[in-house]
Amino acid sequence: MQRAAHRVSIGVVLALCACHRDDSGHAGDDGADSGTGGTEASATAGTGDTAATEGADSGDATGDPVDVCSTIEFDNVIDQAACPDIQGIGVNPPPADGVEICRRLYIDLLGESPTDVEYEQHCKYHTADELVDDFMARPEYIRTSQRMWADLFQMNSAVTHYAYIAELDAMVGQVYAGTMTLGQFAGIAATHPGFLGRWDGNDLVAFSFRAFLGREATPAERLALEPLWHLWEERPVADPYQSNAKNVVVDTLNCVAPNEADCHSDFWGDETVLIAPPAPGDQSDPGPNILDQSTLTDQQWGTLRKPGVLIAQQAAFYESYVDRALMRYLGYDAGAALPLVRQALVDLMTQTDGNVRAVDYQILTSILYQSTNRYDETETPDDEDWDPPYLSGPLKQMDAEDWLRSAYKLAGAPKLACDHRYPEVQSGAMGFHPHTYATMPNGSPDYELRDKAQLLGGCPDRVAQFRESRTGLIAALTQATLTAELCAMAGASAPIYPFAVVDDPNDKSEEALWEAVDQVYSAALIRPVMDGATDGVDEGITLCRDDLECTPTEFAVQACRLVLKSADFIYY
Protein backbone atom coordinates (compact mmCIF):
# COMPACT_ATOMS: atom_id res chain seq x y z
CA MET A 1 0.00 0.00 0.00
CA GLN A 2 1.36 3.39 -0.97
CA ARG A 3 1.67 5.67 2.01
CA ALA A 4 4.38 8.15 1.25
CA ALA A 5 3.32 10.37 4.12
CA HIS A 6 4.29 7.62 6.54
CA ARG A 7 7.89 7.78 5.44
CA VAL A 8 8.72 11.25 6.64
CA SER A 9 7.77 13.63 9.39
CA ILE A 10 5.25 16.08 8.02
CA GLY A 11 6.52 19.55 8.84
CA VAL A 12 4.72 22.82 8.46
CA VAL A 13 6.35 25.05 5.88
CA LEU A 14 5.68 28.53 7.17
CA ALA A 15 6.00 30.57 4.01
CA LEU A 16 5.66 33.68 6.11
CA CYS A 17 5.84 36.30 3.40
CA ALA A 18 4.19 38.63 5.85
CA CYS A 19 3.80 41.55 3.46
CA HIS A 20 2.28 39.78 0.46
CA ARG A 21 -1.02 41.66 0.59
CA ASP A 22 -4.24 41.60 -1.32
CA ASP A 23 -6.29 44.69 -2.07
CA SER A 24 -7.93 44.56 1.33
CA GLY A 25 -4.61 45.08 3.06
CA HIS A 26 -4.50 41.62 4.66
CA ALA A 27 -1.55 39.34 4.36
CA GLY A 28 -2.22 36.81 1.59
CA ASP A 29 -1.34 33.17 1.16
CA ASP A 30 -1.72 30.37 -1.33
CA GLY A 31 -3.81 27.93 0.68
CA ALA A 32 -2.88 24.97 2.83
CA ASP A 33 0.81 24.43 3.38
CA SER A 34 1.94 20.83 3.63
CA GLY A 35 5.70 21.02 3.57
CA THR A 36 8.01 18.11 3.07
CA GLY A 37 9.07 18.04 6.69
CA GLY A 38 12.07 16.39 8.23
CA THR A 39 12.78 13.00 9.65
CA GLU A 40 13.26 14.04 13.22
CA ALA A 41 10.82 15.59 15.68
CA SER A 42 11.76 18.21 18.24
CA ALA A 43 11.49 17.53 21.96
CA THR A 44 8.03 17.82 23.43
CA ALA A 45 7.45 21.24 24.88
CA GLY A 46 7.75 21.08 28.63
CA THR A 47 8.61 17.38 28.77
CA GLY A 48 11.52 15.11 28.25
CA ASP A 49 9.65 13.03 25.68
CA THR A 50 11.13 12.71 22.22
CA ALA A 51 9.57 11.18 19.15
CA ALA A 52 11.27 8.06 17.85
CA THR A 53 11.89 9.13 14.29
CA GLU A 54 14.72 7.09 12.94
CA GLY A 55 12.21 4.64 11.49
CA ALA A 56 11.17 1.25 12.67
CA ASP A 57 14.07 -0.52 14.31
CA SER A 58 14.90 -3.50 12.18
CA GLY A 59 17.38 -6.22 12.68
CA ASP A 60 18.14 -9.40 10.87
CA ALA A 61 15.18 -11.66 11.48
CA THR A 62 16.45 -15.11 12.26
CA GLY A 63 14.30 -18.08 11.51
CA ASP A 64 10.68 -18.39 10.51
CA PRO A 65 8.51 -15.40 11.52
CA VAL A 66 6.04 -17.65 13.30
CA ASP A 67 8.85 -19.25 15.28
CA VAL A 68 10.21 -15.81 16.18
CA CYS A 69 6.78 -14.74 17.43
CA SER A 70 6.39 -17.88 19.52
CA THR A 71 9.13 -16.56 21.78
CA ILE A 72 7.39 -13.20 22.37
CA GLU A 73 4.60 -12.66 24.87
CA PHE A 74 1.77 -10.28 23.95
CA ASP A 75 -1.18 -9.06 26.00
CA ASN A 76 -2.99 -7.69 22.95
CA VAL A 77 -4.66 -9.97 20.40
CA ILE A 78 -3.83 -7.60 17.54
CA ASP A 79 -0.14 -7.47 18.41
CA GLN A 80 0.00 -11.24 18.59
CA ALA A 81 -1.77 -11.66 15.24
CA ALA A 82 0.37 -9.00 13.52
CA CYS A 83 3.67 -10.26 14.90
CA PRO A 84 4.69 -12.47 11.94
CA ASP A 85 4.44 -9.44 9.63
CA ILE A 86 6.25 -7.03 11.97
CA GLN A 87 8.47 -8.39 14.75
CA GLY A 88 8.69 -11.69 12.90
CA ILE A 89 10.63 -10.01 10.10
CA GLY A 90 12.85 -8.11 12.51
CA VAL A 91 10.93 -4.80 12.75
CA ASN A 92 10.17 -3.07 16.05
CA PRO A 93 8.11 0.08 15.40
CA PRO A 94 9.09 2.90 17.79
CA PRO A 95 6.27 4.09 20.05
CA ALA A 96 4.70 7.50 19.60
CA ASP A 97 5.82 10.07 22.12
CA GLY A 98 3.47 11.62 24.65
CA VAL A 99 2.36 14.50 22.44
CA GLU A 100 1.72 12.39 19.35
CA ILE A 101 -0.35 9.78 21.18
CA CYS A 102 -2.25 12.47 23.10
CA ARG A 103 -3.27 14.25 19.90
CA ARG A 104 -4.18 10.98 18.21
CA LEU A 105 -6.43 9.81 21.03
CA TYR A 106 -7.91 13.27 21.61
CA ILE A 107 -8.97 13.61 17.99
CA ASP A 108 -10.12 10.01 17.50
CA LEU A 109 -12.06 9.66 20.75
CA LEU A 110 -12.95 13.21 21.82
CA GLY A 111 -13.35 14.85 18.42
CA GLU A 112 -10.84 17.69 18.69
CA SER A 113 -7.14 18.41 19.06
CA PRO A 114 -5.85 19.26 22.55
CA THR A 115 -4.34 22.59 23.50
CA ASP A 116 -1.03 22.74 25.31
CA VAL A 117 -2.91 23.30 28.58
CA GLU A 118 -5.12 20.25 27.98
CA TYR A 119 -2.04 18.18 27.26
CA GLU A 120 -0.57 19.21 30.60
CA GLN A 121 -3.83 18.55 32.44
CA HIS A 122 -4.96 15.29 30.85
CA CYS A 123 -2.06 13.60 29.04
CA LYS A 124 1.39 14.52 30.25
CA TYR A 125 1.64 12.25 33.27
CA HIS A 126 -0.29 9.27 31.90
CA THR A 127 0.61 6.27 29.79
CA ALA A 128 -1.08 5.67 26.46
CA ASP A 129 -3.15 2.83 27.91
CA GLU A 130 -4.27 5.05 30.78
CA LEU A 131 -5.41 7.66 28.26
CA VAL A 132 -7.40 5.03 26.38
CA ASP A 133 -9.14 4.04 29.63
CA ASP A 134 -9.84 7.68 30.46
CA PHE A 135 -11.10 8.78 27.05
CA MET A 136 -13.25 5.69 26.43
CA ALA A 137 -15.03 6.47 29.72
CA ARG A 138 -16.01 9.94 28.49
CA PRO A 139 -19.27 10.86 26.74
CA GLU A 140 -17.28 12.29 23.83
CA TYR A 141 -16.18 8.77 22.86
CA ILE A 142 -19.81 7.76 22.60
CA ARG A 143 -20.63 10.92 20.64
CA THR A 144 -17.88 10.37 18.04
CA SER A 145 -19.11 6.78 17.66
CA GLN A 146 -22.70 7.92 17.28
CA ARG A 147 -21.60 10.30 14.55
CA MET A 148 -20.16 7.39 12.58
CA TRP A 149 -23.45 5.51 12.75
CA ALA A 150 -25.46 8.63 11.95
CA ASP A 151 -23.51 8.79 8.69
CA LEU A 152 -24.19 5.09 8.05
CA PHE A 153 -27.90 5.48 8.70
CA GLN A 154 -27.98 8.86 6.89
CA MET A 155 -29.97 10.44 9.71
CA ASN A 156 -31.90 13.52 8.70
CA SER A 157 -35.06 14.89 10.30
CA ALA A 158 -36.06 16.49 7.00
CA VAL A 159 -37.02 12.94 6.04
CA THR A 160 -37.59 11.12 9.34
CA HIS A 161 -39.50 11.93 12.51
CA TYR A 162 -36.93 13.53 14.85
CA ALA A 163 -38.06 11.49 17.88
CA TYR A 164 -37.35 8.23 16.04
CA ILE A 165 -33.84 9.45 15.19
CA ALA A 166 -33.15 10.45 18.79
CA GLU A 167 -34.20 7.02 20.04
CA LEU A 168 -32.08 5.15 17.47
CA ASP A 169 -29.08 7.36 18.24
CA ALA A 170 -29.48 6.65 21.96
CA MET A 171 -29.32 2.93 21.18
CA VAL A 172 -25.98 3.48 19.42
CA GLY A 173 -24.87 5.13 22.65
CA GLN A 174 -25.84 1.99 24.57
CA VAL A 175 -23.69 -0.12 22.23
CA TYR A 176 -20.63 2.02 22.95
CA ALA A 177 -21.42 2.26 26.64
CA GLY A 178 -21.28 -1.54 26.71
CA THR A 179 -24.90 -2.10 27.73
CA MET A 180 -26.04 -3.50 24.36
CA THR A 181 -24.24 -5.93 22.04
CA LEU A 182 -23.84 -5.33 18.34
CA GLY A 183 -26.11 -8.28 17.58
CA GLN A 184 -28.85 -6.96 19.84
CA PHE A 185 -28.53 -3.56 18.20
CA ALA A 186 -28.78 -4.95 14.65
CA GLY A 187 -31.83 -6.99 15.63
CA ILE A 188 -33.59 -3.78 16.67
CA ALA A 189 -32.09 -1.19 14.31
CA ALA A 190 -32.90 -2.93 11.02
CA THR A 191 -36.61 -2.39 11.72
CA HIS A 192 -36.40 0.59 14.04
CA PRO A 193 -38.66 3.48 12.96
CA GLY A 194 -35.62 5.79 12.88
CA PHE A 195 -34.22 3.53 10.14
CA LEU A 196 -37.50 2.60 8.48
CA GLY A 197 -38.50 6.25 8.27
CA ARG A 198 -35.45 6.98 6.11
CA TRP A 199 -35.97 4.23 3.52
CA ASP A 200 -38.62 2.03 1.98
CA GLY A 201 -38.88 -1.03 -0.26
CA ASN A 202 -35.64 -2.40 -1.69
CA ASP A 203 -33.72 0.50 -0.12
CA LEU A 204 -34.26 -1.05 3.32
CA VAL A 205 -32.36 -4.12 2.16
CA ALA A 206 -29.62 -2.05 0.53
CA PHE A 207 -28.94 0.18 3.50
CA SER A 208 -29.15 -2.68 5.98
CA PHE A 209 -26.39 -4.40 3.99
CA ARG A 210 -24.29 -1.23 3.94
CA ALA A 211 -24.67 -0.59 7.66
CA PHE A 212 -24.27 -4.11 8.98
CA LEU A 213 -22.59 -6.25 6.31
CA GLY A 214 -20.25 -3.64 4.85
CA ARG A 215 -21.20 -4.10 1.21
CA GLU A 216 -23.82 -3.34 -1.38
CA ALA A 217 -26.74 -5.74 -1.78
CA THR A 218 -27.07 -7.16 -5.25
CA PRO A 219 -30.31 -6.58 -7.17
CA ALA A 220 -31.21 -10.23 -6.59
CA GLU A 221 -30.65 -9.85 -2.83
CA ARG A 222 -32.78 -6.73 -2.70
CA LEU A 223 -35.63 -8.42 -4.49
CA ALA A 224 -35.39 -11.64 -2.47
CA LEU A 225 -35.22 -10.00 0.97
CA GLU A 226 -37.61 -7.08 0.54
CA PRO A 227 -40.60 -9.24 1.63
CA LEU A 228 -39.14 -9.32 5.16
CA TRP A 229 -39.75 -5.54 5.38
CA HIS A 230 -42.92 -5.55 3.26
CA LEU A 231 -45.36 -4.70 6.04
CA TRP A 232 -43.79 -1.36 6.91
CA GLU A 233 -45.13 1.98 5.68
CA GLU A 234 -45.49 5.61 6.84
CA ARG A 235 -48.45 7.89 7.48
CA PRO A 236 -48.46 11.67 8.10
CA VAL A 237 -48.96 12.60 11.74
CA ALA A 238 -49.36 15.90 13.55
CA ASP A 239 -46.37 16.94 15.66
CA PRO A 240 -46.03 20.38 17.28
CA TYR A 241 -42.27 20.44 16.59
CA GLN A 242 -42.09 18.97 13.08
CA SER A 243 -44.60 19.92 10.42
CA ASN A 244 -43.50 17.13 8.05
CA ALA A 245 -43.54 14.35 10.70
CA LYS A 246 -44.61 10.86 9.70
CA ASN A 247 -45.42 7.85 11.83
CA VAL A 248 -44.00 4.46 10.95
CA VAL A 249 -46.80 1.92 10.78
CA VAL A 250 -47.43 -1.75 9.99
CA ASP A 251 -49.97 -2.20 7.22
CA THR A 252 -51.21 -5.71 7.91
CA LEU A 253 -53.23 -5.56 4.67
CA ASN A 254 -50.05 -5.74 2.59
CA CYS A 255 -49.82 -9.51 2.99
CA VAL A 256 -53.41 -10.52 3.66
CA ALA A 257 -54.72 -13.69 1.99
CA PRO A 258 -54.25 -14.63 -0.77
CA ASN A 259 -51.01 -12.54 -0.85
CA GLU A 260 -49.17 -14.09 2.11
CA ALA A 261 -46.23 -14.85 -0.21
CA ASP A 262 -45.54 -11.11 -0.42
CA CYS A 263 -44.10 -11.37 3.13
CA HIS A 264 -42.13 -14.57 2.56
CA SER A 265 -38.45 -14.98 1.64
CA ASP A 266 -36.43 -18.15 1.12
CA PHE A 267 -33.09 -16.33 0.68
CA TRP A 268 -31.87 -16.92 4.25
CA GLY A 269 -34.08 -19.92 4.90
CA ASP A 270 -37.86 -20.07 4.74
CA GLU A 271 -38.93 -16.97 6.64
CA THR A 272 -42.27 -15.24 6.79
CA VAL A 273 -42.83 -11.87 8.49
CA LEU A 274 -46.58 -11.69 8.81
CA ILE A 275 -48.98 -10.00 11.26
CA ALA A 276 -52.61 -11.08 11.03
CA PRO A 277 -55.08 -8.21 10.51
CA PRO A 278 -56.93 -7.48 13.79
CA ALA A 279 -60.13 -6.71 11.87
CA PRO A 280 -60.34 -9.04 8.84
CA GLY A 281 -62.14 -7.47 5.92
CA ASP A 282 -61.69 -3.85 7.05
CA GLN A 283 -59.90 -1.96 4.25
CA SER A 284 -60.03 1.55 5.74
CA ASP A 285 -56.88 3.64 5.91
CA PRO A 286 -56.32 4.73 8.59
CA GLY A 287 -58.13 1.90 10.24
CA PRO A 288 -57.79 -0.95 12.74
CA ASN A 289 -55.51 -2.93 10.41
CA ILE A 290 -52.95 -0.11 10.18
CA LEU A 291 -50.87 -0.49 13.36
CA ASP A 292 -48.68 2.31 14.69
CA GLN A 293 -45.32 0.92 15.77
CA SER A 294 -45.83 2.34 19.27
CA THR A 295 -48.82 0.00 19.79
CA LEU A 296 -47.10 -3.24 18.76
CA THR A 297 -46.89 -6.05 21.31
CA ASP A 298 -43.66 -7.82 22.26
CA GLN A 299 -44.82 -10.85 20.31
CA GLN A 300 -45.45 -8.76 17.20
CA TRP A 301 -42.05 -7.10 17.55
CA GLY A 302 -40.46 -10.56 17.84
CA THR A 303 -41.87 -11.37 14.40
CA LEU A 304 -41.11 -8.02 12.81
CA ARG A 305 -37.47 -7.95 13.94
CA LYS A 306 -36.63 -11.09 11.99
CA PRO A 307 -34.64 -9.16 9.31
CA GLY A 308 -32.18 -7.73 11.84
CA VAL A 309 -31.83 -11.08 13.60
CA LEU A 310 -31.00 -12.78 10.29
CA ILE A 311 -28.50 -10.06 9.39
CA ALA A 312 -26.67 -10.55 12.70
CA GLN A 313 -26.30 -14.26 11.90
CA GLN A 314 -24.37 -13.64 8.67
CA ALA A 315 -20.65 -14.41 8.56
CA ALA A 316 -19.87 -10.89 7.33
CA PHE A 317 -21.63 -9.23 10.27
CA TYR A 318 -18.71 -9.16 12.70
CA GLU A 319 -16.16 -8.82 9.89
CA SER A 320 -17.88 -5.66 8.70
CA TYR A 321 -17.66 -4.02 12.11
CA VAL A 322 -14.03 -5.03 12.56
CA ASP A 323 -13.06 -3.62 9.15
CA ARG A 324 -14.87 -0.37 9.92
CA ALA A 325 -13.20 -0.05 13.33
CA LEU A 326 -9.74 -0.74 11.89
CA MET A 327 -10.28 1.89 9.20
CA ARG A 328 -11.63 4.36 11.76
CA TYR A 329 -8.59 4.18 14.01
CA LEU A 330 -5.75 3.15 11.67
CA GLY A 331 -6.80 4.95 8.52
CA TYR A 332 -6.06 2.09 6.12
CA ASP A 333 -7.53 -1.30 5.21
CA ALA A 334 -5.76 -3.26 7.92
CA GLY A 335 -8.12 -6.19 7.49
CA ALA A 336 -6.87 -6.74 3.95
CA ALA A 337 -3.24 -5.97 4.80
CA LEU A 338 -3.25 -8.13 7.95
CA PRO A 339 -6.01 -10.75 7.62
CA LEU A 340 -4.86 -12.48 10.80
CA VAL A 341 -5.56 -9.28 12.70
CA ARG A 342 -9.06 -9.11 11.30
CA GLN A 343 -9.72 -12.73 12.24
CA ALA A 344 -8.37 -12.22 15.76
CA LEU A 345 -10.82 -9.37 16.29
CA VAL A 346 -13.71 -11.32 14.76
CA ASP A 347 -12.88 -14.14 17.18
CA LEU A 348 -12.88 -11.60 20.01
CA MET A 349 -16.32 -10.37 18.98
CA THR A 350 -17.57 -13.95 18.97
CA GLN A 351 -16.11 -14.56 22.42
CA THR A 352 -17.62 -11.35 23.84
CA ASP A 353 -20.97 -11.76 22.07
CA GLY A 354 -20.44 -8.64 19.96
CA ASN A 355 -18.88 -6.23 22.47
CA VAL A 356 -17.66 -3.32 20.32
CA ARG A 357 -15.81 -1.68 23.22
CA ALA A 358 -13.61 -4.76 23.51
CA VAL A 359 -12.67 -4.48 19.83
CA ASP A 360 -12.04 -0.73 20.01
CA TYR A 361 -9.92 -1.17 23.12
CA GLN A 362 -7.70 -3.80 21.50
CA ILE A 363 -7.11 -1.54 18.50
CA LEU A 364 -6.39 1.54 20.59
CA THR A 365 -3.91 -0.28 22.86
CA SER A 366 -2.13 -2.10 20.02
CA ILE A 367 1.33 -1.44 18.65
CA LEU A 368 -0.31 -0.71 15.30
CA TYR A 369 -2.09 2.27 16.86
CA GLN A 370 0.46 3.45 19.42
CA SER A 371 3.55 3.48 17.18
CA THR A 372 4.90 6.77 15.87
CA ASN A 373 3.95 7.91 12.39
CA ARG A 374 7.16 9.93 12.12
CA TYR A 375 8.78 7.19 10.16
CA ASP A 376 11.60 7.43 7.65
CA GLU A 377 12.29 4.61 5.21
CA THR A 378 15.98 3.85 4.92
CA GLU A 379 15.94 4.15 1.14
CA THR A 380 13.79 5.99 -1.37
CA PRO A 381 11.59 3.35 -2.97
CA ASP A 382 9.53 3.74 -6.10
CA ASP A 383 5.75 3.98 -5.98
CA GLU A 384 5.37 0.20 -6.05
CA ASP A 385 7.69 -0.44 -3.15
CA TRP A 386 6.55 1.62 -0.17
CA ASP A 387 6.88 -0.01 3.19
CA PRO A 388 3.48 -1.33 4.32
CA PRO A 389 1.55 1.04 6.60
CA TYR A 390 1.57 -1.30 9.58
CA LEU A 391 5.32 -0.76 10.09
CA SER A 392 4.48 2.61 11.62
CA GLY A 393 1.65 4.33 13.45
CA PRO A 394 -1.48 5.64 11.71
CA LEU A 395 -1.47 8.92 9.84
CA LYS A 396 -4.89 10.44 9.16
CA GLN A 397 -6.51 13.70 8.15
CA MET A 398 -8.70 15.42 10.70
CA ASP A 399 -12.40 15.48 9.89
CA ALA A 400 -13.50 18.98 8.90
CA GLU A 401 -15.73 19.29 11.96
CA ASP A 402 -12.93 18.22 14.30
CA TRP A 403 -10.49 20.64 12.66
CA LEU A 404 -12.93 23.53 12.91
CA ARG A 405 -13.77 22.88 16.56
CA SER A 406 -10.05 22.62 17.34
CA ALA A 407 -9.28 25.86 15.51
CA TYR A 408 -12.17 27.72 17.16
CA LYS A 409 -11.00 26.49 20.55
CA LEU A 410 -7.44 27.70 19.92
CA ALA A 411 -8.82 31.07 18.82
CA GLY A 412 -10.68 31.35 22.11
CA ALA A 413 -14.16 31.01 20.57
CA PRO A 414 -15.16 27.38 21.19
CA LYS A 415 -18.15 26.08 19.26
CA LEU A 416 -20.55 23.24 19.90
CA ALA A 417 -20.23 20.34 17.47
CA CYS A 418 -22.82 19.81 14.75
CA ASP A 419 -25.76 17.77 15.97
CA HIS A 420 -24.91 14.56 14.12
CA ARG A 421 -28.55 13.46 14.24
CA TYR A 422 -30.05 16.51 12.55
CA PRO A 423 -28.09 18.25 9.77
CA GLU A 424 -30.96 20.73 9.69
CA VAL A 425 -33.46 21.14 12.51
CA GLN A 426 -37.13 21.05 11.54
CA SER A 427 -39.93 23.08 13.12
CA GLY A 428 -43.67 23.02 13.75
CA ALA A 429 -46.32 25.17 15.35
CA MET A 430 -44.51 25.13 18.72
CA GLY A 431 -41.06 25.89 17.31
CA PHE A 432 -37.95 23.89 16.55
CA HIS A 433 -37.65 20.30 17.69
CA PRO A 434 -35.04 19.49 20.39
CA HIS A 435 -31.40 19.55 19.28
CA THR A 436 -27.90 20.35 20.58
CA TYR A 437 -27.02 23.35 18.41
CA ALA A 438 -26.47 26.68 20.09
CA THR A 439 -29.55 28.89 19.84
CA MET A 440 -29.65 32.27 18.11
CA PRO A 441 -31.48 35.22 19.73
CA ASN A 442 -34.49 34.58 17.47
CA GLY A 443 -34.64 30.96 18.67
CA SER A 444 -33.25 29.37 15.51
CA PRO A 445 -30.26 26.99 15.61
CA ASP A 446 -26.78 28.45 15.18
CA TYR A 447 -25.44 26.80 12.03
CA GLU A 448 -22.16 28.76 11.83
CA LEU A 449 -19.87 25.80 12.43
CA ARG A 450 -22.05 23.48 10.34
CA ASP A 451 -22.03 25.78 7.34
CA LYS A 452 -18.27 26.25 7.45
CA ALA A 453 -17.66 22.53 7.97
CA GLN A 454 -19.80 21.65 4.96
CA LEU A 455 -17.46 23.68 2.76
CA LEU A 456 -14.69 21.30 3.80
CA GLY A 457 -16.65 18.03 3.71
CA GLY A 458 -17.91 17.82 7.31
CA CYS A 459 -21.34 18.00 8.97
CA PRO A 460 -22.99 16.56 5.82
CA ASP A 461 -26.69 16.89 5.08
CA ARG A 462 -26.73 13.19 4.08
CA VAL A 463 -29.03 13.90 1.16
CA ALA A 464 -26.88 15.75 -1.37
CA GLN A 465 -23.64 15.83 0.64
CA PHE A 466 -21.78 13.14 2.51
CA ARG A 467 -18.76 13.18 4.83
CA GLU A 468 -15.44 13.32 3.02
CA SER A 469 -11.85 14.47 3.48
CA ARG A 470 -11.35 17.20 0.94
CA THR A 471 -8.07 18.43 -0.47
CA GLY A 472 -7.19 20.70 -3.35
CA LEU A 473 -7.55 24.35 -4.23
CA ILE A 474 -11.13 24.92 -3.03
CA ALA A 475 -10.45 23.34 0.36
CA ALA A 476 -7.19 25.27 0.64
CA LEU A 477 -8.86 28.59 -0.13
CA THR A 478 -11.66 27.86 2.31
CA GLN A 479 -9.18 27.02 5.06
CA ALA A 480 -7.21 30.16 4.24
CA THR A 481 -10.33 32.30 4.70
CA LEU A 482 -11.38 30.52 7.90
CA THR A 483 -7.96 30.73 9.51
CA ALA A 484 -7.74 34.42 8.66
CA GLU A 485 -11.05 34.99 10.46
CA LEU A 486 -10.10 32.89 13.46
CA CYS A 487 -6.66 34.39 14.00
CA ALA A 488 -8.08 37.88 13.62
CA MET A 489 -10.68 37.22 16.34
CA ALA A 490 -8.27 35.54 18.78
CA GLY A 491 -8.50 37.60 21.97
CA ALA A 492 -6.17 37.85 24.94
CA SER A 493 -7.62 34.70 26.54
CA ALA A 494 -7.22 32.57 23.41
CA PRO A 495 -4.71 29.69 23.70
CA ILE A 496 -3.13 30.69 20.38
CA TYR A 497 -3.42 34.48 20.92
CA PRO A 498 -0.84 35.69 18.37
CA PHE A 499 -0.43 39.24 19.72
CA ALA A 500 0.60 37.94 23.12
CA VAL A 501 3.68 36.27 21.66
CA VAL A 502 5.13 39.61 20.56
CA ASP A 503 7.20 41.03 23.42
CA ASP A 504 8.18 44.21 21.56
CA PRO A 505 6.06 45.35 18.57
CA ASN A 506 9.14 47.12 17.18
CA ASP A 507 11.58 44.21 17.53
CA LYS A 508 12.12 42.59 14.14
CA SER A 509 15.19 40.68 15.15
CA GLU A 510 15.52 37.11 13.99
CA GLU A 511 15.37 35.90 17.58
CA ALA A 512 12.14 37.77 18.34
CA LEU A 513 10.36 36.60 15.20
CA TRP A 514 11.48 33.02 15.76
CA GLU A 515 10.15 33.13 19.31
CA ALA A 516 6.77 34.34 18.06
CA VAL A 517 6.49 31.48 15.57
CA ASP A 518 7.65 28.93 18.12
CA GLN A 519 5.08 30.02 20.70
CA VAL A 520 2.19 29.99 18.20
CA TYR A 521 3.26 26.57 16.94
CA SER A 522 3.64 25.19 20.46
CA ALA A 523 0.17 26.39 21.48
CA ALA A 524 -1.42 24.45 18.61
CA LEU A 525 0.85 21.41 18.41
CA ILE A 526 2.32 21.22 21.94
CA ARG A 527 5.88 21.09 20.65
CA PRO A 528 8.41 23.49 19.17
CA VAL A 529 8.62 23.95 15.40
CA MET A 530 9.81 20.68 13.93
CA ASP A 531 13.15 20.50 12.17
CA GLY A 532 11.50 19.93 8.81
CA ALA A 533 9.80 23.33 8.98
CA THR A 534 12.77 25.44 10.01
CA ASP A 535 13.79 26.38 6.47
CA GLY A 536 10.31 27.72 5.78
CA VAL A 537 10.34 29.74 8.99
CA ASP A 538 13.78 31.17 8.22
CA GLU A 539 12.58 32.18 4.75
CA GLY A 540 9.52 33.90 6.20
CA ILE A 541 11.59 35.74 8.78
CA THR A 542 13.96 36.99 6.10
CA LEU A 543 11.05 38.25 3.98
CA CYS A 544 9.53 40.07 6.94
CA ARG A 545 12.77 41.70 8.02
CA ASP A 546 13.41 42.92 4.45
CA ASP A 547 9.93 44.43 4.14
CA LEU A 548 9.51 47.78 5.88
CA GLU A 549 5.73 47.29 6.12
CA CYS A 550 5.97 43.94 7.91
CA THR A 551 5.49 44.27 11.66
CA PRO A 552 6.14 41.62 14.34
CA THR A 553 2.41 41.67 15.19
CA GLU A 554 1.37 41.00 11.59
CA PHE A 555 4.04 38.32 11.38
CA ALA A 556 2.61 36.57 14.44
CA VAL A 557 -0.92 36.64 12.99
CA GLN A 558 0.40 35.17 9.74
CA ALA A 559 2.12 32.45 11.75
CA CYS A 560 -1.18 31.68 13.48
CA ARG A 561 -2.98 31.37 10.15
CA LEU A 562 -0.41 29.11 8.59
CA VAL A 563 -0.05 26.85 11.62
CA LEU A 564 -3.82 26.23 11.79
CA LYS A 565 -3.91 25.12 8.16
CA SER A 566 -0.58 23.35 8.16
CA ALA A 567 -0.15 19.65 7.50
CA ASP A 568 1.33 19.25 10.99
CA PHE A 569 -1.97 20.41 12.50
CA ILE A 570 -4.42 18.85 10.04
CA TYR A 571 -2.75 15.43 9.88
CA TYR A 572 -2.24 13.41 13.03
Secondary structure by P-SEA (a helix, b strand, c coil): ccccccccccccccccccccccccccccccccccccccccccccccccccccccccccccccccaaaaaaacccccaaaaaacccccccbbbbbcccaaaaaaaaaaacccccccaaaaacccccccaaaaaaaaaacaaaaaaaaaaaaaaaccccccccaaaaaaaaaaaaaaaaccccaaaaaacccccaaaaaacccaaaaaaaaaacccccccaaaaaaccccccccbbbbbbbccccbbbbbbbcccccccccccccccccccccccccccccccccccccccccccccccaaaaaaaaaaaaaaaaccaaaaaaaaaaaaaccccccccccaaaaaaaaaaaaaacccaaaaaaaaaaccccccccbbbbccccccccccccccccbbbbccaaaaaaaaaaaacccccccccccccccccccccccccccccccccccaaaaaaaaaaccccccccccccccccaaaaaaaaaaaaaaaaaccccccccccccccccccccaaaaaaaaaaaaaaaccccccccaaaaaaaaaaaaaacccccaaaaaaaaaaaaaaccccccc
